[in-house]
């Protein structure tokens, strides 16, 4: 069993927040791979699917972001999933909008969801970093990540989620470099090569 986790905050109020792009991507994977209906387990919502021949548990923690590790640890322990079999999709301020990078381990860059997961299961899980850009000033980060994607951003967000779902078999098989490259090529084909964050755009 592989574990693919999307990070976000539960509830309609947060559904389109930039901080919830991990939820959006994993929900797209579920839709694209005929996953079972979501059900409440492990302090989260879970769904199972066979993706690329691999049994995959999809998980959306429902504990709020700063306690995401509770749900991840319960699911990983129940299915005896090693850290190498855990992939966490999350928003990344230090990556340009519409970009995706995959890495194993590393720092948590102030991300409360990653910090919680690391505290509960260790650091050497796989992180799928989904770029949302940076507001430019540290004092604006909180409002930025908890703000909704703007109308001008929704198209690339939806395309990124779809590209992730289309190539999820590679993620499930642990072929992270090819997964990253395929998503990059899919976004390039859709014209998302140089997306500016909303704060970088000139008015009008």
C-alpha angles and dihedrals in degrees: 000000000000122000120218113184129192118201125218144107120280124244139053092273091069100032098110098032118128086238088063099059089109090060090048093052095048091046087054090052090052092050093046097050105043092250121186118265115283116262135181113261138134094017087301147063115277136189130178128218141161107239121179090346092305125115106237132190112206114205134191108183112223097196097093119262101283093059099041090122092072093065095040093050093048093050095044093048094046093054095032091236114174120226090256088063094054119090119181120197113204145156116269122202093189094060125076117255115277093018124121130199130176124207138159118233121335131126126327095228092216093303107148094204093054091043090055094047092049090050091053105039108011132260108278100087123117119265122203102200114206111198118230098162127236126275089227098243127067091222090062097050098092094052091042098055092042091048122095122255108262124241090259091055101047095081095058092041091055092045092050092050090049092049090051091050092047091054099035092114089070091051091048090051092050094245093138099162093054091043091053092047095048092051089048091052092047092052091045090053089053091053098253098131101122111021114172121215114250090254092057095055119100115240117266 
